[in-house]
Amino acid sequence: MGKCCKCEEHRWEDPQEVVWEDRKTGDKYCIFHAPEDCKFLRFADEEPCTNNEFNDLVFERILNAKEKGIECELSYAILPFDISFDGPLNLPGINFYNAKFYGVVDMLAIDFSGEVNFNCAQFKSKVYLQDIDFRKGACINGVTFLDDVLISSSYFYDLVVINDTMLGSSSSIIIQGIDKLSLKEFNFDRNTLSRLRFMNCSWPDTLCFGDWEIESAAGLLFAEDLYRAMKQRAAVEHDQPLVSRWHFREKLMQLKQLLNNKRSNDLLEVVEDNEAKWWPRAWAWCKLAVLPRTGQSEVCSASTGHSLALASETFAPGCGWGFSFYCPFS
């Protein structure tokens, strides 16, 4: 009967046996690439396989790839049933490029040693990715989600690209319980951000920009736009610390665009490195402003160990408050 036409077209290294033939076109398909209602175990079978029979073949293929130490090839596969990956399991990287998932996808406690590629895949039902370790990252570019997606309590050790996603009218991607080290690997654009929901996540100081050259004009503009969107989102959620953080980064990207040369970039690196230092100093200055006039007072900056000596001079006549001070920060 030959081999599956789709395996050969998409260059699978191990083209699969034919289980169904399209009599109109003469094309022959394996069980992975056959249409959702034509999943036969053998070519001569009259009844399609069951949910468990098909999923067992998927798991068998993944485990065979693990034994060989290679990526599991499942590009353009059609998975018509609910499928659950219940761990703890150690699995290789899997290529789900342009795959179609008709049922619920549930992955729990999985450690992927290689990259998981969902680019251009289609999910028609809910997706649950919980307690997953993505050792080599994940690709979620151009994916269609027709129902909600939950990414929860998972760890990402390499780049995660979530761009150009298409979602159903009421669906969203919920990212829950992800730490700042993992979120630092997330790369998404402004359009995708509007459909992402972050719950109980810890944000890093800076965002990831994937393949963008951040010092280029286009990269800086992209970064500025994304930080502005993040600031607006934080404002809606009444998260003032995040508003301040993303506002600072937005303005920094604007400044880098204005001063996009080596000398100014060196200066800006100094500004960024010292960002954490001037906040405590500014706070120490604020405390001075509210101290009443005394014979002499002293406030110590915890961050520098320097003291601020206050004299008993009145700043504004008759107000009873005021000070002059010596500030040996340098």
N, C-alpha and C positions, 0 to 999 in steps of 0.2 A: 504493500500500500504506500510505501514511501514515508516521508517525514512531514511533520506539520509545516504548512506554508508560512505561518506567522513566526515560528521558531527560526526558519531560514531567513525570512525577511528582516527580522530584528536581530539576527546573528547570535542566537543562542549557541553556546559551544557544544551543547548536547541536544540537538533537535529531538523532539519527542515523537512517539508513535501516534499514528492517526487513529482517532476514535469516532470521527464524524465527518461526513462529506456533504458539502453544499451542492445539491444536484443541479441547481440553476447555474452556478459558476464553475463547478468542478473543483473548487478549493477544498483542501483537506486540513482538518484541525486536530490538534491534540486536546486532551482533557482540560488543559489550562487555558487554551485560547478559544475553545469552542464557545458558542453563545450560551447564555445562562440556562436555557432550557434544553441544551443538547450535550449535557455532561454525562457521557457514557464511559464506563470503565474499559470496555472493549468495543471494537468496531462492530461486531455482530450483535451486540446487546440491543434489546428492544426497549428496556426501561432505563431511564437515567439513573445515575448514582444518587445515594442519599447524602444528606448534609455531612454526617460523620465520615462517610467513605471519601468524599472529596477533601474534607479538611485533613484527614489522615495523610492523603497524598501530598498536600501542601507541607505539613509538618515533616514528612519523610524527606521531601526535597531539601528543606532547610537544614535538617540534621545531617544529611549526606554532604551538603556544602561545608558544614562545620567540621566534619571529620576530615575533609580534604583541605581545610584551611583556606577556603576561597569564599568569595561573595556569592550569595544565593541569587540566582537570576529568576525573577518573576515579572519582568517588564511586559506590559501589555496583557497581563493575565486578567481573566475575568473570574471574580470570586462571588458567586451568587448567594452564598449563605452567610448567616452569622458565624463569626469566627473568633475564638478566644485563645489567647496565648497566656496561660496561667503559669506563673513562675513559682518559685525562683528558677530561672532558666538562663543559661549563657548561650547566646546565639551570635552567629556571624553577621556581618553587614548584609543587608537585603536590598535588592534593586526592585522597587515597586513602580518604576517609571511608567506612567500612563496606564496603570492598572485600574480596574473598575471593581469597586466593592459595593455590592448591593445590600448586604446585611450589616448588622452592628459589628464593629471592630473593637475588641476589648483586649488590651495588653496590660498585664499586671506583673510587676517584679521581674522585669527582663533586663539583662545586661548585654547590650549589643557591643561587640568588640570592633565592629566596622561601621562605616557610614550607612545610614538608612535613607534611601532615596525615595521620596514620595512625589517627586516633581511630576506635574500634569496628571496626577491620579484623580479619580472621581470617587467620592464617598456619598452614597445615597442615604445612609442612615447614620446614627450616632457613632462617635469615635471616642474611646476612653484610653488614654495613655497615662498609667498611674505607676509610680515608683519604678521608673525606667532610667537606666544609665546609658546615655548615648556617648560612648567613648570617643567616637570619631565624628560626632555631630549628626545633623539631619538636614535634609533639603525638602522644603515644602513650598516650592515655587510653582505658581500657576495651578494650584490645586483647587478643585471644586468640592465644597462641603455643602450639602443640601440640608444638613441637620447640625446640631450643636457638637462642638469638640471640647473635650476636657483634657488638659495637660496638667497633671497634678503630681506634686512631691517627686519630681524627676530631676536628674542631674545631667547637665550638658557640658562636656569637656572640650568641645570644639564648636566651630561655627554652626549656627542654626539659622537658615535663611527662610523667612516667611514673607514672601512678596507676591504681588499679583494674584492673591487668592480670590476666588469667587464663592460667595456664600449665598445660601437661600435667604429669602426675604426676612425671616425671623431667626436665623441661626447666628451663632457667634462662636468665637474661639475663647474659651475660658482658660486662663493660665493661673494656676493656684499653687501657693506654697512653694515657690521657686526662689532660691537664694540669689544673692547679688552676683556671685561668681558665675552662676549659670546664666542669669539674665544678661551679663556682660557679653555673652556669646550670641545673643539674639540680634538678628539683623532684620528689620522690617521698615517699610516705608510709611509715609503719612496716610495713604489711602487704606492700607491694611490696618493701621493703628485704630481707625474708627470702629473696627469690628472686633478688636481685642479687648477682653475684660481681664484685668489683673486683680487677683484677690490674695491677700496675705503674702505679698511678695516683698522682697527686700531689694531695693534698687541700688545699682552701682553709681559711682559719681559720673561716669561717662557711658555713652551708648556705643554700640558696635555698628560699624558702617560697611561691613563685608568687603566686597571688592572695590569699594570707592577709594580712590586716592584722596585722603582727607585734606592734603595740602593743595590739591588742585582747585581751580575756581569752581568747577561743577561739584566737586566733593564738599567743599565748604558751604556752597549754597544748599546742597541736599541736607547737610548736617544742621545748618541754621533752621531750615524749614521743619525738620523733624523735632529739634529741641523746642521750637515755638509751639508745635502741636502738642508735645508732651506738657509744656507749661499750661496751655489752655485746658488740657485734660485735668491736670492737677488742680487748677483753679475751680473747675466745675465740681471736683470732689472735695473742695475745701481743704486741701493738703498744702498748707502754706510753706513748710520746709521744702517740699518738692517744687513748688512754684519758684522759690528763690533759686534752687539748684539749677533748674532748667533755664531760668531767665539768665543766670550768669553764663551758662554755656552758649545760649543763643547769642548774647552780646559778644562773647568771645569769638564766635565764628564770624560775626560781622566785622569785628576788629581785624581778624586775620585776613579777611577779604580785602580790607583797606590797606593793610600793611603786609602784603603777601611777598615778603622777601626774606632772605636768610637772617639779616640783622634783627628785623622786627620779630621774627619767629623765635630767635634766641631769647629776646627780651620777654616774649609772651610765655616761654617755657619757665622762666624765672617767676613770672607772675603766678602761673599755675602751681609751681612747686611750693610757693609761699602762701598759697590761698588759705591753708589751714592755720597759718601762723598769725595772720592779722585779725582773724575773728576774735580770739581771746584778748588781744590788745585793744581792739575797738570796744569790747565789753568793759575792760578796765577803765577806759576813758568815760564811758557812760556812767559808771559808778561814781566817778568824781563829780559829775554834774548834779548829783542829788545829795551830796554830803553837806551838812550845815557848816557855817563858819566856826572854826575852833582856833585855839592858839596855834596848833600845828597838828596835822594828821598825816598818816602814812598809809597808802594802799599798795599792796604787793601784787604784781602781775604773776599769776601762777604759771603762765606759759614761758616767761622770760626770767623770773627770779628778780627782776629789777623793781625798785620801789618808786612810788610817785610821792614826792614831798609836797605838802600843801602849806602854803603860807596863809596868814590870817587877813589877807587883803580883801577888800570888798570889790566885787566886779562891777556892780551897779550901785551907785550911792543910794542909801536908804532901804535897800531891799533885804539886807540882813543875810544874804546868801552870796556866795561868790568865792573865787579862789584864783590863785596863780600857782603854777606848778612847774617843776623841773622834771623832764621825762627822759631819762638816759637810756633810750631803747637801742641806740647804735652801739 
